[in-house]
Amino acid sequence: EDFDLIGYNENNEKIYHNLKFICETGGSQNRSLKLLTNMIYYTAKHIEKFGADKKKFVFITDGAFLMDFVDPIEGHDVSRFHHQIDRVNPGYRKYFFIGSTKRYVKYLRNKN
């Protein structure tokens, strides 16, 4: 698993994008999900070691199957993906966006 696109925003922050589309369950999809979950965790570990000054990490997770991992776990206030960040440091969430393309567009519009 790696970043699919690296660019800069208007604030000269380096933006790392990972794009994932998984619509159904299955062996390959479960392996992709495991890799994505690990990537989120190790990105948080990278921040812990090197900092994230002027960096943002965007994980676009489209598809019905992935939405179960983006939305909060029943009875909790965090998603499975955000839990991976919290394992390292909940304060690192500010460096991440994890969600669908539609939510990302809304997020970008609300930032301005």
Phi and psi in degrees as GROMACS dihedral restraints (atoms count N, CA, C in turn):
[ dihedral_restraints ]
;  ai    aj    ak    al  type     phi  dphi    fc
    3     4     5     6     1  -150.1    20    10
    4     5     6     7     1  -178.6    20    10
    6     7     8     9     1   -85.7    20    10
    7     8     9    10     1   137.1    20    10
    9    10    11    12     1   -87.9    20    10
   10    11    12    13     1   -23.1    20    10
   12    13    14    15     1  -152.2    20    10
   13    14    15    16     1   135.0    20    10
   15    16    17    18     1  -128.7    20    10
   16    17    18    19     1   126.9    20    10
   18    19    20    21     1  -151.1    20    10
   19    20    21    22     1  -168.7    20    10
   21    22    23    24     1  -126.2    20    10
   22    23    24    25     1   147.6    20    10
   24    25    26    27     1   -99.3    20    10
   25    26    27    28     1  -175.3    20    10
   27    28    29    30     1   -65.4    20    10
   28    29    30    31     1   -18.1    20    10
   30    31    32    33     1   -95.2    20    10
   31    32    33    34     1    12.4    20    10
   33    34    35    36     1    61.3    20    10
   34    35    36    37     1    27.6    20    10
   36    37    38    39     1   -86.2    20    10
   37    38    39    40     1   139.7    20    10
   39    40    41    42     1   -80.3    20    10
   40    41    42    43     1   124.8    20    10
   42    43    44    45     1  -111.6    20    10
   43    44    45    46     1   122.0    20    10
   45    46    47    48     1  -101.9    20    10
   46    47    48    49     1   124.0    20    10
   48    49    50    51     1  -112.4    20    10
   49    50    51    52     1   134.8    20    10
   51    52    53    54     1  -122.2    20    10
   52    53    54    55     1   127.5    20    10
   54    55    56    57     1  -112.9    20    10
   55    56    57    58     1   126.6    20    10
   57    58    59    60     1  -138.4    20    10
   58    59    60    61     1   130.4    20    10
   60    61    62    63     1  -128.0    20    10
   61    62    63    64     1   112.6    20    10
   63    64    65    66     1  -132.6    20    10
   64    65    66    67     1   116.5    20    10
   66    67    68    69     1  -102.4    20    10
   67    68    69    70     1   -19.6    20    10
   69    70    71    72     1  -136.9    20    10
   70    71    72    73     1   164.4    20    10
   72    73    74    75     1   -81.4    20    10
   73    74    75    76     1   164.6    20    10
   75    76    77    78     1   153.9    20    10
   76    77    78    79     1   172.3    20    10
   78    79    80    81     1   -58.7    20    10
   79    80    81    82     1   -53.0    20    10
   81    82    83    84     1   -64.3    20    10
   82    83    84    85     1   -39.6    20    10
   84    85    86    87     1   -65.2    20    10
   85    86    87    88     1   -40.3    20    10
   87    88    89    90     1   -64.8    20    10
   88    89    90    91     1   -38.0    20    10
   90    91    92    93     1   -65.4    20    10
   91    92    93    94     1   -41.8    20    10
   93    94    95    96     1   -61.8    20    10
   94    95    96    97     1   -40.3    20    10
   96    97    98    99     1   -64.4    20    10
   97    98    99   100     1   -41.8    20    10
   99   100   101   102     1   -62.1    20    10
  100   101   102   103     1   -43.6    20    10
  102   103   104   105     1   -63.4    20    10
  103   104   105   106     1   -41.7    20    10
  105   106   107   108     1   -64.8    20    10
  106   107   108   109     1   -44.3    20    10
  108   109   110   111     1   -60.0    20    10
  109   110   111   112     1   -44.9    20    10
  111   112   113   114     1   -63.4    20    10
  112   113   114   115     1   -39.8    20    10
  114   115   116   117     1   -62.8    20    10
  115   116   117   118     1   -41.1    20    10
  117   118   119   120     1   -62.6    20    10
  118   119   120   121     1   -45.8    20    10
  120   121   122   123     1   -59.6    20    10
  121   122   123   124     1   -49.0    20    10
  123   124   125   126     1   -73.4    20    10
  124   125   126   127     1   -22.8    20    10
  126   127   128   129     1   -66.7    20    10
  127   128   129   130     1   -41.9    20    10
  129   130   131   132     1   -63.0    20    10
  130   131   132   133     1   -39.3    20    10
  132   133   134   135     1   -64.6    20    10
  133   134   135   136     1   -36.8    20    10
  135   136   137   138     1   -61.6    20    10
  136   137   138   139     1   -43.8    20    10
  138   139   140   141     1   -61.1    20    10
  139   140   141   142     1   -42.2    20    10
  141   142   143   144     1   -58.7    20    10
  142   143   144   145     1   -40.0    20    10
  144   145   146   147     1   -83.4    20    10
  145   146   147   148     1   -40.8    20    10
  147   148   149   150     1  -114.2    20    10
  148   149   150   151     1    -7.9    20    10
  150   151   152   153     1    81.9    20    10
  151   152   153   154     1   174.0    20    10
  153   154   155   156     1  -139.0    20    10
  154   155   156   157     1    31.5    20    10
  156   157   158   159     1   -58.9    20    10
  157   158   159   160     1   123.8    20    10
  159   160   161   162     1    63.7    20    10
  160   161   162   163     1    33.1    20    10
  162   163   164   165     1  -131.9    20    10
  163   164   165   166     1   145.9    20    10
  165   166   167   168     1  -136.8    20    10
  166   167   168   169     1   149.0    20    10
  168   169   170   171     1  -122.7    20    10
  169   170   171   172     1   119.6    20    10
  171   172   173   174     1  -114.2    20    10
  172   173   174   175     1   122.0    20    10
  174   175   176   177     1  -115.1    20    10
  175   176   177   178     1   102.3    20    10
  177   178   179   180     1   -85.0    20    10
  178   179   180   181     1   117.5    20    10
  180   181   182   183     1  -122.3    20    10
  181   182   183   184     1    92.6    20    10
  183   184   185   186     1  -101.5    20    10
  184   185   186   187     1   154.9    20    10
  186   187   188   189     1   114.2    20    10
  187   188   189   190     1   143.6    20    10
  189   190   191   192     1   -57.8    20    10
  190   191   192   193     1   -40.2    20    10
  192   193   194   195     1   -63.5    20    10
  193   194   195   196     1   -42.0    20    10
  195   196   197   198     1   -70.3    20    10
  196   197   198   199     1   -26.2    20    10
  198   199   200   201     1   -61.4    20    10
  199   200   201   202     1   -27.7    20    10
  201   202   203   204     1   -63.9    20    10
  202   203   204   205     1   -22.9    20    10
  204   205   206   207     1   -97.5    20    10
  205   206   207   208     1   -18.0    20    10
  207   208   209   210     1   -85.2    20    10
  208   209   210   211     1   -38.6    20    10
  210   211   212   213     1   -78.2    20    10
  211   212   213   214     1   153.9    20    10
  213   214   215   216     1   -57.1    20    10
  214   215   216   217     1   145.3    20    10
  216   217   218   219     1   -66.8    20    10
  217   218   219   220     1   139.0    20    10
  219   220   221   222     1   -54.6    20    10
  220   221   222   223     1   128.5    20    10
  222   223   224   225     1    85.3    20    10
  223   224   225   226     1     1.8    20    10
  225   226   227   228     1  -131.1    20    10
  226   227   228   229     1   165.8    20    10
  228   229   230   231     1  -103.4    20    10
  229   230   231   232     1     9.6    20    10
  231   232   233   234     1  -126.9    20    10
  232   233   234   235     1   155.3    20    10
  234   235   236   237     1   -86.8    20    10
  235   236   237   238     1   171.1    20    10
  237   238   239   240     1   -63.4    20    10
  238   239   240   241     1   -36.7    20    10
  240   241   242   243     1   -70.0    20    10
  241   242   243   244     1   -44.9    20    10
  243   244   245   246     1   -65.2    20    10
  244   245   246   247     1   -28.6    20    10
  246   247   248   249     1   -59.8    20    10
  247   248   249   250     1   -34.2    20    10
  249   250   251   252     1   -64.9    20    10
  250   251   252   253     1   -38.1    20    10
  252   253   254   255     1   -67.0    20    10
  253   254   255   256     1   -46.2    20    10
  255   256   257   258     1   -61.3    20    10
  256   257   258   259     1   -27.5    20    10
  258   259   260   261     1   -60.7    20    10
  259   260   261   262     1   -29.3    20    10
  261   262   263   264     1   -93.6    20    10
  262   263   264   265     1   -56.1    20    10
  264   265   266   267     1  -170.9    20    10
  265   266   267   268     1   114.7    20    10
  267   268   269   270     1   -57.2    20    10
  268   269   270   271     1   -24.7    20    10
  270   271   272   273     1   -65.6    20    10
  271   272   273   274     1   -17.1    20    10
  273   274   275   276     1   -78.3    20    10
  274   275   276   277     1    -9.9    20    10
  276   277   278   279     1   -55.3    20    10
  277   278   279   280     1   -30.1    20    10
  279   280   281   282     1   -64.0    20    10
  280   281   282   283     1   -17.3    20    10
  282   283   284   285     1   -90.9    20    10
  283   284   285   286     1    -2.8    20    10
  285   286   287   288     1  -118.0    20    10
  286   287   288   289     1   146.4    20    10
  288   289   290   291     1  -125.1    20    10
  289   290   291   292     1   128.2    20    10
  291   292   293   294     1  -131.3    20    10
  292   293   294   295     1   118.1    20    10
  294   295   296   297     1   169.1    20    10
  295   296   297   298     1  -174.0    20    10
  297   298   299   300     1   -75.1    20    10
  298   299   300   301     1   166.9    20    10
  300   301   302   303     1   -58.8    20    10
  301   302   303   304     1   -42.9    20    10
  303   304   305   306     1   -60.4    20    10
  304   305   306   307     1   -45.4    20    10
  306   307   308   309     1   -66.1    20    10
  307   308   309   310     1   -34.2    20    10
  309   310   311   312     1   -66.9    20    10
  310   311   312   313     1   -43.3    20    10
  312   313   314   315     1   -59.8    20    10
  313   314   315   316     1   -44.5    20    10
  315   316   317   318     1   -62.3    20    10
  316   317   318   319     1   -43.2    20    10
  318   319   320   321     1   -58.4    20    10
  319   320   321   322     1   -45.3    20    10
  321   322   323   324     1   -65.6    20    10
  322   323   324   325     1   -40.6    20    10
  324   325   326   327     1   -65.0    20    10
  325   326   327   328     1   -38.4    20    10
  327   328   329   330     1   -74.6    20    10
  328   329   330   331     1   -22.2    20    10
  330   331   332   333     1   -69.3    20    10
  331   332   333   334     1   -30.4    20    10
